[in-house]
Every structure is written in C-alpha cells, then in structure tokens.
Amino acid sequence: KQHAPARPHKKRRTVALNAPGARSVVVTGTFCDWANEGHPLEHDGNGTWKATLSLPPGRYEYRFLVDGTWQDDPSCPERVPNPFGTENCVLDV
C-alpha cells in the first residue's frame, strides 16, 4: 500500500501594519503570485491592521497594498531589491 507524500505542515505567521487613516490594507507577495486582492488585513480599531497567513515552510517576498498604494512593512528587518526600484520584505516561514 502506497502512502501519499507527506505535505509540509503549514505554519501561521501574523503580519501587521500601523495605518490609522487607511480604508483597506492587503498583504500580497510570492505566496499568492502577487495578486492585488492578496490577503485582506483586519482593522483592530486602534490604527493597526493584522492578518494571519497559513503558509508552508519557505521564504516569501511580500508588500502591503494600502488603499491601492504599495508600502513596505516597517517591522520587517530583511528586504530584497525588486524590479521596480523598491524593495520587497522577506518572510521566512
């Protein structure tokens, strides 16, 4: 009897951004092929937006879209240059 290949366990990572005046914040990146709809963040009522991602182990690049404008994650220590002359944040899972 053959066993199905083990799938890597997904790990949860929370991303957050302080953007009190924003109307919408999404996180997008290599984990969703940079889709503009990405993963919406929820507002906590105090100016901070948060989302918990469930991702297989790996290295991902990401950025926030705040009201349609690209923005870095100021709390992310590791960044890599992107083709647009800005930087992507790096998330190790």
Secondary structure, DSSP 8 states (H G I E B T S, - for coil): ----------EEEEEEEE-TT-S-EEEEEGGGTT-TT-EE-EE-SSSEEEEEEEE-SSEEEEEEEETTEEE--TT---EEE-TTSSEEEEEE-
